[in-house]
């Protein structure tokens, strides 16, 4: 849109510009409810952040905002994912995996509407305070197992 607005503004012939290709946009409409489409979550992989430190920082960060964070270990990554699927607007549940094993975080009375926003707000603050830590965004559960 911005490109079109700039092109239109620079045009000498204001009538002829209306046929310029920049006026049109290509749009693809997709039925996201189509069973043929598979959506995979975007997982956050945090590097150079010991699990104990990361989780304690997370608990402290949420507590400073009056939000309770609890953790529970799970027997398998699949169990953690199933537990996270029970998320509600009142209690966001997020599956995690560490070298010690998988689990689920529960954020009670979150201030954000989406689980990803709840997590990302903390991660942004954590990375700002822990310069040696890094984050990578990967698609699919299999990519997090390596």
N, C-alpha and C positions, 0 to 999 in steps of 0.2 A: 504494500500500500504506500509506504513511504517513497519507494522508488517511483511509483506512478505519480505521486503528488509533486515530486521534484521535476520529473520529466514534463508534466503539464505546466508547471510554473515557468519553465525555461522556454516553452514553445512560443514561436512567433505567431503562428497561425492557430488561434484558439479553437477554431472549428475543425481543422484538419487533424489536430492532435487527438480528437475523440475516436479516431480509427487506429491509433497507435497500439501495437501489441502489448505495451506495458500496461494498458488499461485493463487487461484481462488477467485473471488468475486461474491456475489449474487447481481444481479441487477434486479430491477423491472421497466419495461417500462410502462408508463401510458399515455394515450391520454388525456392531460389536457383540451382538447376541448370537451370531452365527456359530454353530457348533464346529464348523470347519476352521475357525480361528483359535489359535492357542496363545494365550497371554502368559508371559512369565514375569514374575516379580523382579524388580531391580534390587539386588541385595547390596548391602554396604559391608565391605571388608576393611577392617581397621588394622593397620600395621603399626608396629612399634608402640603398642599400648597393652601392657600386661592386663589380663582379664580382671584381676582383683582391683587394680587401680581404676580401670575403666568403669566397672560396675559401682565401685564406691563413689567415684566422681559423679556418676549418673544419679545415684541415690541422693547424694548431697545437693546436686543441681536441682533436681525435682523437688526435694524437701524445702529448699530455699524459696520455692514458688508455691509452697503449700500443697504439693502434689505427692501422693504416696506411690512409691515404686517398689514392687516386690519381684523376686526371682524365684523360679521353681525349676529344678532339673527334670529332664525327661529321659526316657530310656533310649530314644532314637530321634533322629532328625525328623522323621515322619510323624512321630508323636508330638514333637514341638510344633510342627506345622499345623497339625490337627488342633492343638490347643490354641494356637494363634488365630485360627479360623473362627474361634468362639468370641472374638473381639466384639465389643459393643461401644456405642458412643460414650457410655459411662466408664468403661474400662478397656483401654486399648491393650491388646495383647500382641507381642512381637516375639517371634521365634529367634533363637540365636544358637550359634555353635561356637564352642571354644575348644582348645586342645583338651580341656578337662571333660568335655561332653556337651551335649545340646541341652537347651532349656527354653523357657518362655519368660519374658518380662511382662508384668502387668502394671500399667500406668492408670491409677484410679483417679477419676475426675480430671481427665486431660483438658487442657485449654485449647487444643487444636481439634479440628474436625476429622482429620485423616491421621492414621497411624504413622505414615511416613513423615508427616509434618511434625508430629510429636517427637519422633526419633531425631529427625534432621536438625531441629532447633538445638537439641542438646549436642549433637555431634559437631555442629558448627562452632559452638562455644568451647567444646572440648579441644578441638583442633587448634583453635586460636590460643588456648592456654598451654597446649602441649605441642610445641613446634616440631618435635621429633616424630610425632605420629602423623600418619598419612591415611587417606581413605581411597578406596577404589570402588567403583560401581560396576557390578557384574549382573548379567542376566542368567537366570536359571539356577536351581539348587545345585546341580552338578558342578558348576564352576566354583562354588564355595568349598567344595570338598578337597580341592587340591592345594 
